[in-house]
């Protein structure tokens, strides 16, 4: 008899349907594992959401955790063409009258004119550049600045001399300038200030000082041999602050007024610019608002993830999780205790217009907060920052969240445990899938054999029926 090509062909049995129904029953344990894995995946995602909310809260808390961050200063000036200003924590609030009597300047020297810097050849030797100050008809070397030696090969062009100076990494820059009558080599000190002036001597290849067959065109010493011309003298910046004269080598003054940086722009010998330094309460308020917002985001995430809705009978992914309940309780209890060591009237959030709502979130009374920030008696750093023996709320939150997010912290332990459970379920699912494949193969083989057997019996029955029908006396 020819082999069956499809289950059920010979017997009429729906083998595929039978096997499918049996496999539905066999797959029940796999479906249960899938549901367990889905639950673990939801918990893992929920902990990821919670960690993200805590990380944002920690960042906002860190911005308030030190007194310096709670006393940012800002500065303004009446005429920004005269100077621009910036203030740091530690600057003293106040108004100042500033007069820029003189801008600092770097020295500049130029050579005599040459027709073609590529064809102008100088003798080989060394340029010896010393830095210091001119005064009283003499030159005083600066003991804090090293002299520079630049080697010039014999037969070098003026262009090559320029390159040798620039390649020496010295505090001198060289450039060629065309003044309309020819080319000049210009040397500029990179540092401004009277003590950064240059004195240049020349040593030829034979070790003799003085003329080096053209290289001496770069010598500069007003009291001696000098072939270069000074176009700008080295000088200091001179300003007056409320009548007090301040002299600095740079037009960027960082150590004149404590905590204030001045960038001088132009000289005002006959007028004053008004400089105002004050506490940047707007920046502090913004930082506090960010802290409150990130706390509220954490509070909402925790509430949503642990909630249960009796109407829909649906639970958050972390409903019933004791670790999360403990975390939320710690965070809320932290704010319920006044800051230890803080002065009376500034030891609670409510003293600065920040209160709790019934859902556990924080609310800000902007008017009260702004009044408190502008109150010279109240120290906002006590309520938020760590200063001496006083540890404010932001600093406490920073410490608490750090412990929660640490490698050995609660959230890491919980997520690692969930990940291990998912890995176990994945391995069990893979093993069960292999087993189910074997079971399905066995069922197909068994029912296919049954199908063949029934088909064979049906064929035998049909044959016997035909033979009996033709026997004598059968009535056929």
C-alpha positions as CSV (number, residue, x, y, z in Angstrom):
1,X,0.0,0.0,0.0
2,X,1.3,3.5,-0.9
3,X,2.6,5.6,2.0
4,X,0.4,8.3,3.5
5,X,1.5,11.8,2.4
6,X,-0.4,13.7,5.1
7,X,-1.8,12.9,8.5
8,X,-5.4,11.9,8.4
9,X,-5.5,11.0,4.7
10,X,-6.1,7.3,5.2
11,X,-8.2,7.4,8.3
12,X,-10.1,10.6,8.3
13,X,-8.5,11.5,11.6
14,X,-7.6,15.2,12.0
15,X,-4.1,14.5,13.2
16,X,-2.9,18.0,13.1
17,X,-5.8,19.3,15.1
18,X,-5.4,16.6,17.7
19,X,-1.7,17.3,18.1
20,X,-2.3,21.0,18.3
21,X,-4.9,20.5,21.1
22,X,-2.6,18.3,23.0
23,X,0.3,20.8,22.6
24,X,-1.9,23.6,24.0
25,X,-2.1,21.6,27.2
26,X,1.6,20.8,27.1
27,X,2.4,24.5,26.7
28,X,0.6,25.6,29.8
29,X,3.8,25.5,31.9
30,X,5.6,27.6,29.3
31,X,2.9,30.2,29.2
32,X,3.1,30.4,33.0
33,X,6.9,31.0,32.7
34,X,6.2,33.7,30.1
35,X,3.8,35.4,32.5
36,X,6.3,35.3,35.3
37,X,9.0,36.7,33.0
38,X,6.7,39.5,31.9
39,X,6.1,40.4,35.5
40,X,9.8,40.5,36.2
41,X,10.4,42.6,33.1
42,X,7.8,45.0,34.3
43,X,9.5,45.2,37.8
44,X,13.0,45.7,36.2
45,X,11.6,48.5,34.0
46,X,9.9,50.0,37.1
47,X,13.1,50.0,39.1
48,X,14.8,51.7,36.1
49,X,12.2,54.4,36.2
50,X,12.7,54.8,40.0
51,X,16.5,54.9,39.6
52,X,16.2,57.6,36.9
53,X,14.0,59.7,39.2
54,X,16.4,59.3,42.1
55,X,19.4,60.2,39.9
56,X,17.8,63.4,38.8
57,X,16.9,64.2,42.4
58,X,20.5,63.7,43.4
59,X,21.8,66.0,40.7
60,X,19.4,68.7,41.9
61,X,20.3,68.1,45.5
62,X,24.1,68.3,44.7
63,X,23.4,71.8,43.3
64,X,22.3,72.9,46.8
65,X,24.6,70.9,48.9
66,X,27.4,73.4,49.6
67,X,27.1,77.0,50.9
68,X,29.1,78.3,47.9
69,X,26.4,77.0,45.6
70,X,23.8,78.8,47.6
71,X,25.5,82.1,47.6
72,X,26.2,82.7,43.9
73,X,27.0,86.3,43.1
74,X,26.4,88.3,40.0
75,X,28.0,91.5,38.8
76,X,27.1,94.3,36.4
77,X,28.7,97.4,35.1
78,X,27.2,100.7,33.9
79,X,29.3,100.7,30.7
80,X,30.4,97.3,29.2
81,X,32.6,99.0,26.6
82,X,34.8,100.0,29.5
83,X,34.9,96.5,31.0
84,X,32.9,93.4,31.4
85,X,32.7,91.7,34.8
86,X,31.9,88.3,36.4
87,X,31.5,87.5,40.1
88,X,32.1,84.2,42.0
89,X,31.0,83.0,45.3
90,X,32.9,84.9,48.0
91,X,32.7,88.3,46.3
92,X,31.6,91.0,48.6
93,X,28.3,92.7,47.6
94,X,28.5,96.4,47.0
95,X,28.8,99.3,44.5
96,X,32.2,100.4,43.3
97,X,33.4,103.3,41.1
98,X,36.1,102.1,38.7
99,X,38.3,104.3,36.5
100,X,40.5,102.7,33.8
101,X,43.5,105.0,33.7
102,X,45.7,102.8,31.5
103,X,45.3,99.5,29.6
104,X,48.0,96.9,29.8
105,X,50.0,96.3,26.7
106,X,52.6,93.9,25.3
107,X,55.8,95.2,23.8
108,X,56.2,95.2,20.0
109,X,59.4,95.7,18.1
110,X,60.0,96.0,14.3
111,X,63.0,95.7,12.1
112,X,64.1,98.1,9.4
113,X,62.3,97.7,6.0
114,X,63.5,95.0,3.6
115,X,62.4,94.7,-0.1
116,X,61.9,90.9,-0.1
117,X,61.9,88.8,3.0
118,X,62.5,85.6,1.0
119,X,65.7,87.0,-0.5
120,X,67.0,88.9,2.6
121,X,69.7,86.6,4.0
122,X,71.0,86.9,7.6
123,X,74.1,85.4,9.2
124,X,73.9,82.3,11.4
125,X,73.9,82.7,15.1
126,X,71.7,82.9,18.2
127,X,69.0,85.4,19.3
128,X,69.2,85.8,23.1
129,X,65.9,87.2,24.4
130,X,65.7,88.3,28.0
131,X,62.5,89.5,29.7
132,X,62.3,92.3,32.3
133,X,61.5,95.9,32.7
134,X,63.0,99.2,31.5
135,X,63.4,102.1,33.9
136,X,65.9,104.6,35.2
137,X,67.9,104.3,31.9
138,X,68.5,100.6,32.4
139,X,67.0,97.1,32.1
140,X,66.1,94.9,35.0
141,X,65.7,91.2,34.2
142,X,62.5,89.5,35.5
143,X,63.7,86.7,37.8
144,X,60.4,84.8,37.3
145,X,60.7,84.5,33.5
146,X,63.4,82.5,31.8
147,X,65.5,83.9,29.0
148,X,65.0,82.4,25.5
149,X,67.6,81.4,22.9
150,X,66.6,81.0,19.2
151,X,69.1,79.4,16.8
152,X,69.2,80.8,13.3
153,X,71.1,78.8,10.6
154,X,73.6,80.6,8.3
155,X,72.0,81.8,5.1
156,X,68.5,81.9,6.5
157,X,66.0,84.3,5.0
158,X,63.9,86.7,7.1
159,X,60.9,84.4,6.6
160,X,63.0,81.5,8.0
161,X,64.0,83.7,11.0
162,X,60.3,84.3,11.6
163,X,59.6,80.5,11.5
164,X,62.6,79.8,13.8
165,X,61.2,82.2,16.5
166,X,57.7,80.9,16.2
167,X,58.9,77.3,16.4
168,X,60.9,77.9,19.5
169,X,57.7,77.9,21.7
170,X,59.0,81.1,23.4
171,X,56.7,83.8,24.7
172,X,57.5,85.8,21.6
173,X,55.6,85.7,18.3
174,X,57.0,86.9,15.0
175,X,55.1,88.1,11.9
176,X,55.9,89.9,8.7
177,X,54.2,93.3,8.1
178,X,54.1,95.2,4.8
179,X,53.9,98.9,5.7
180,X,53.7,100.0,2.0
181,X,57.4,100.8,1.7
182,X,58.6,97.2,2.3
183,X,58.5,94.3,4.7
184,X,59.3,94.4,8.4
185,X,59.6,91.6,10.9
186,X,57.5,92.4,14.0
187,X,58.2,90.7,17.3
188,X,55.5,90.8,19.9
189,X,55.7,89.6,23.5
190,X,52.8,87.2,24.3
191,X,52.5,88.6,27.8
192,X,51.5,92.1,28.6
193,X,52.9,94.1,31.4
194,X,55.8,96.3,32.2
195,X,57.9,93.3,33.5
196,X,57.6,91.4,30.2
197,X,59.6,93.8,28.0
198,X,62.2,92.3,25.7
199,X,66.0,92.9,25.5
200,X,67.5,91.1,22.5
201,X,71.2,90.5,21.9
202,X,72.9,88.5,19.1
203,X,75.7,85.9,19.2
204,X,77.2,84.8,15.9
205,X,78.4,81.3,15.1
206,X,81.9,82.1,16.3
207,X,80.6,83.0,19.8
208,X,81.1,86.7,19.4
209,X,78.5,89.1,20.6
210,X,77.3,91.9,18.4
211,X,77.2,91.8,14.6
212,X,76.3,88.5,13.1
213,X,76.4,89.5,9.5
214,X,72.8,90.8,9.3
215,X,71.3,89.0,12.3
216,X,72.2,92.0,14.4
217,X,69.2,93.7,12.7
218,X,67.2,91.9,15.4
219,X,69.2,93.3,18.3
220,X,67.3,95.6,20.8
221,X,68.8,97.5,23.7
222,X,67.9,101.1,24.1
223,X,70.9,101.6,26.3
224,X,73.3,99.9,23.8
225,X,73.2,98.4,20.3
226,X,69.7,98.5,18.9
227,X,68.6,98.2,15.3
228,X,65.0,97.4,16.0
229,X,62.4,100.1,16.7
230,X,59.8,99.9,19.5
231,X,56.3,100.5,18.3
232,X,54.5,99.7,21.5
233,X,56.1,99.8,25.0
234,X,55.3,97.1,27.6
235,X,53.1,98.5,30.3
236,X,50.7,97.6,33.1
237,X,47.0,98.1,33.5
238,X,46.2,100.8,36.0
239,X,42.8,101.2,37.5
240,X,41.3,103.1,40.4
241,X,38.6,101.4,42.5
242,X,36.9,104.0,44.8
243,X,40.1,106.0,44.7
244,X,42.4,103.1,45.4
245,X,45.0,102.5,42.6
246,X,45.5,98.9,41.4
247,X,48.3,98.0,39.0
248,X,48.2,94.7,37.1
249,X,50.2,93.2,34.2
250,X,47.0,92.1,32.4
251,X,43.8,93.6,31.2
252,X,42.1,90.6,32.8
253,X,42.2,91.2,36.5
254,X,41.1,88.3,38.7
255,X,42.7,89.4,42.0
256,X,41.8,93.0,42.3
257,X,38.4,92.8,43.9
258,X,37.9,89.5,45.8
259,X,35.8,87.1,43.8
260,X,35.4,89.5,40.8
261,X,37.0,89.2,37.4
262,X,37.4,92.4,35.4
263,X,38.1,92.4,31.6
264,X,39.2,95.9,30.7
265,X,38.1,97.2,27.4
266,X,39.0,100.9,27.1
267,X,40.7,103.7,29.0
268,X,38.5,106.2,30.8
269,X,40.9,108.6,32.5
270,X,38.2,111.3,32.9
271,X,35.2,109.2,34.0
272,X,34.1,106.3,36.1
273,X,32.1,103.1,35.5
274,X,29.8,101.9,38.2
275,X,30.4,98.2,39.2
276,X,27.6,96.5,41.2
277,X,28.0,93.1,42.9
278,X,25.1,91.3,44.6
279,X,23.8,87.9,45.5
280,X,22.1,86.1,42.6
281,X,18.9,85.2,44.3
282,X,17.3,84.3,41.0
283,X,19.8,81.5,40.5
284,X,19.3,80.2,44.0
285,X,15.5,80.2,43.5
286,X,15.9,78.3,40.2
287,X,18.0,75.7,41.9
288,X,15.5,75.3,44.7
289,X,12.6,75.0,42.2
290,X,14.6,72.3,40.3
291,X,15.1,70.4,43.6
292,X,11.4,70.5,44.4
293,X,10.4,69.5,40.9
294,X,12.8,66.5,40.9
295,X,11.5,65.4,44.3
296,X,7.9,65.6,43.1
297,X,8.9,63.6,40.0
298,X,10.4,60.9,42.3
299,X,7.3,61.0,44.6
300,X,4.9,60.5,41.6
301,X,7.0,57.7,40.2
302,X,7.0,55.9,43.6
303,X,3.3,56.4,44.0
304,X,2.4,55.2,40.5
305,X,4.7,52.2,40.7
306,X,3.3,51.0,44.1
307,X,-0.3,52.0,43.6
308,X,-3.4,49.7,43.5
309,X,-6.6,50.7,41.8
310,X,-9.6,48.9,43.4
311,X,-11.9,50.0,40.5
312,X,-9.8,48.3,37.8
313,X,-8.1,45.9,40.2
314,X,-4.8,46.7,38.7
315,X,-1.5,47.2,40.6
316,X,1.6,49.1,39.9
317,X,4.7,47.0,39.0
318,X,6.2,47.5,42.5
319,X,3.0,47.2,44.5
320,X,3.8,45.5,47.8
321,X,7.5,45.8,47.4
322,X,8.8,46.3,50.9
323,X,12.1,47.8,49.7
324,X,10.4,50.6,47.8
325,X,8.1,51.3,50.7
326,X,11.1,51.6,53.0
327,X,12.8,53.9,50.5
328,X,9.9,56.2,50.3
329,X,9.4,56.2,54.0
330,X,13.1,57.2,54.6
331,X,12.8,60.0,52.1
332,X,9.7,61.5,53.7
333,X,10.9,61.0,57.3
334,X,14.1,62.9,56.4
335,X,12.0,66.1,55.7
336,X,9.9,65.7,58.8
337,X,12.9,66.3,61.2
338,X,14.1,69.9,61.5
339,X,17.7,70.5,60.4
340,X,19.9,69.8,63.5
341,X,21.9,72.9,64.4
342,X,20.0,75.3,62.2
343,X,18.9,78.6,63.7
344,X,15.4,79.1,64.9
345,X,13.0,80.0,62.1
346,X,15.2,78.5,59.4
347,X,15.3,74.8,60.3
348,X,12.3,73.6,58.3
349,X,11.3,73.8,54.6
350,X,8.2,75.7,55.7
351,X,10.4,78.5,57.0
352,X,11.2,79.2,53.3
353,X,7.7,78.8,51.9
354,X,8.0,75.1,51.0
355,X,5.3,72.7,52.3
356,X,4.0,69.2,51.8
357,X,0.7,68.5,50.1
358,X,-1.6,65.6,50.9
359,X,-0.2,63.4,48.1
360,X,3.4,63.7,49.5
361,X,4.6,66.2,46.9
362,X,6.2,69.6,47.7
363,X,4.7,73.0,46.9
364,X,6.5,76.3,46.8
365,X,5.0,79.6,47.8
366,X,7.1,81.8,45.5
367,X,6.5,85.0,47.3
368,X,7.5,83.6,50.7
369,X,10.6,82.0,49.2
370,X,11.7,85.2,47.5
371,X,11.1,87.1,50.7
372,X,13.2,84.6,52.7
373,X,16.0,84.7,50.1
374,X,16.2,88.5,50.4
375,X,16.1,88.4,54.2
376,X,19.6,89.1,55.4
377,X,18.8,87.4,58.7
378,X,18.0,84.1,57.1
379,X,20.7,81.8,55.9
380,X,19.4,79.6,53.1
381,X,22.5,77.4,53.2
382,X,21.5,76.1,56.7
383,X,18.3,74.5,55.3
384,X,19.9,72.8,52.3
385,X,23.7,72.7,52.5
386,X,26.3,71.0,54.6
387,X,28.3,73.7,56.6
388,X,30.3,72.7,59.6
389,X,28.2,70.6,61.9
390,X,24.9,71.6,60.1
391,X,23.7,69.2,57.4
392,X,20.8,70.6,55.4
393,X,18.1,68.6,53.6
394,X,19.8,68.7,50.1
395,X,23.0,67.3,51.5
396,X,21.1,64.6,53.4
397,X,19.2,63.7,50.2
398,X,22.5,63.5,48.3
399,X,23.9,61.1,50.9
400,X,20.8,59.0,51.0
401,X,20.4,58.6,47.3
402,X,24.1,57.9,46.9
403,X,23.7,54.9,49.3
404,X,20.6,53.7,47.5
405,X,22.3,53.9,44.0
406,X,25.6,52.4,45.2
407,X,26.8,49.1,43.9
408,X,25.8,47.5,47.2
409,X,22.7,49.7,47.6
410,X,19.0,48.7,47.8
411,X,18.1,49.4,44.2
412,X,21.2,47.6,42.8
413,X,20.5,44.6,44.9
414,X,16.9,44.5,43.9
415,X,17.6,44.9,40.1
416,X,20.4,42.3,40.2
417,X,18.0,39.8,42.0
418,X,15.3,40.4,39.3
419,X,17.8,40.0,36.5
420,X,19.0,36.7,37.9
421,X,15.4,35.5,38.2
422,X,14.8,36.5,34.5
423,X,17.9,34.6,33.5
424,X,16.7,31.5,35.4
425,X,13.3,31.7,33.7
426,X,15.0,32.1,30.3
427,X,17.0,28.9,30.8
428,X,13.9,27.0,32.0
429,X,11.9,28.3,29.0
430,X,14.6,27.2,26.6
431,X,14.8,23.8,28.1
432,X,10.9,23.5,28.1
433,X,10.9,24.6,24.4
434,X,13.3,21.8,23.5
435,X,11.1,19.3,25.5
436,X,7.9,20.5,23.8
437,X,9.5,20.1,20.4
438,X,10.3,16.5,21.3
439,X,6.8,15.9,22.6
440,X,5.2,17.4,19.5
441,X,7.4,15.2,17.3
442,X,6.4,12.1,19.3
443,X,2.7,13.0,19.1
444,X,2.9,13.4,15.3
445,X,4.8,10.1,15.0
446,X,2.2,8.3,17.2
447,X,-0.9,9.7,15.4
448,X,0.7,9.2,12.0
449,X,1.2,5.6,12.9
450,X,-2.3,5.3,14.2
451,X,-3.6,7.0,11.0
452,X,-1.7,4.4,8.9
453,X,-3.0,1.5,11.0
454,X,-6.6,2.7,10.7
455,X,-6.1,3.2,7.0
456,X,-4.7,-0.3,6.7
457,X,-7.7,-1.8,8.6
458,X,-10.1,0.2,6.5
459,X,-8.5,-1.2,3.4
460,X,-8.7,-4.7,4.7
461,X,-12.3,-4.3,5.7
462,X,-13.2,-3.0,2.3
463,X,-11.4,-5.9,0.6
464,X,-13.1,-8.5,2.8
465,X,-16.5,-7.0,2.2
466,X,-15.9,-7.2,-1.6
467,X,-14.8,-10.9,-1.3
468,X,-17.8,-11.8,0.8
469,X,-20.1,-10.2,-1.7
470,X,-19.0,-12.5,-4.5
471,X,-19.2,-15.8,-2.5
472,X,-21.9,-18.3,-3.7
473,X,-25.1,-17.8,-1.8
474,X,-24.2,-14.3,-0.9
475,X,-27.2,-13.0,-2.9
476,X,-24.9,-10.9,-5.1
